[in-house]
Amino acid sequence: MEWLGILPRDKRTNVFVMSAGSMTLAQLDLNIHGCNACPRLVAWREEVAVVKRKAYEDHDYWGKPISGFGSDKPKILIVGLAPGAHGANRTGRIFTGDSSGDWLFGSLHRIGIAKIPTSTSRDDKQQLKLTRITTAVRCAPPDNKPEVEERDLCQPWLTREFELTSQSVLAYVGLGAFAWAAINKELKGLGHPVPRVKFAHGASAEYTFEGKNYLVIASYHPSQQNTFTGKLTKDMLDSVLAKAGRFTHVIK
């Protein structure tokens, strides 16, 4: 099979141009879905979609970049690392179809933000109350470890998503240290006076910018290595997400 990743550089997506030209979240999502900028990630996501995991061998994998999901005018923006190879890369929706998604949507349902407690496919009628979920990197990376160059090349998509949601978002939730760093970088780029806070579960800061009060808060990522070992519990995740929900008055 001829991977898109071997295309010459001048035929790969110009992420800076395509992201800047996205005037709405819907347009941004479509442009993200067509991105082929990172050769290694393109090759990996497409290989996974062909080889498949045995449990999903009869599934049609998405095998493309993943856009954000949720409200187009969110008060809460949740940022993760990257799509799962057999989760979002299979289903086509972020945090959908894997253990991490079960934990995240289960928590959001318990606190009153997600309509249903699980998220298994793009057609499951899941809805989020004034909340959007996205990732710092849009393609599933091998071993869940994007390279620095891939992170930087993908960043304009996240920058544009932050810009397009900046009028409504009041709380930013980082799932893991990678996402925490990405959030802080994007907010500083928008001029926010974000206090310097070292990543830790529950680490947070409140600040005021242009007459609005903001919250940034961190959680361990709901990956299996954190949930299976007890490093992250349901109560711990619920606590972080509920704090963002109460701060923004999305929940009481």
URPEQUI-V948720 format. One line per field, one symbol per residue. phi: phi as a letter, one per 40 degrees, with the letter a starting at -180 (. if undefined). psi: psi as a letter, one per 40 degrees, with the letter a starting at -180 (. if undefined). A space follows every 10 residues. Layout:
phi: ???
psi: ???
This chain:
phi: .cccccccdc bcdccccccc cccbccccdc cccccbcbdc cccccccdcc cgcdcbcccc ccgbcbccah ccbccbbbbb caccdbbccc cgbcfbgacc cdcccccccc cgbccbcbab acbcgcbbcf bbbabcbcbc cdffbccdcc dcccddccdc ccccbccbcb bbbbcgcccd cccccccccc gcccccbcca cgcaababaf gbcbbbabbc cccccccccg cbbccccdcc ccccccdcgc bc
psi: hhideeiide eihgdddddd eheidddddd dddehfdhdd dddddddddd diiddfeeih idfiihiiha iegidhhhha ciiidecddd dehifheidd dddddddddd efdidieihd ieeefiihhf iihaidheih ihffgiiddd dddedddddd dddeededhe hhhhgidddd ddddddddde ehghihhihi hehiiiihhf eihihhiiii hfidddddee dhiddddddd dddddddefd i.
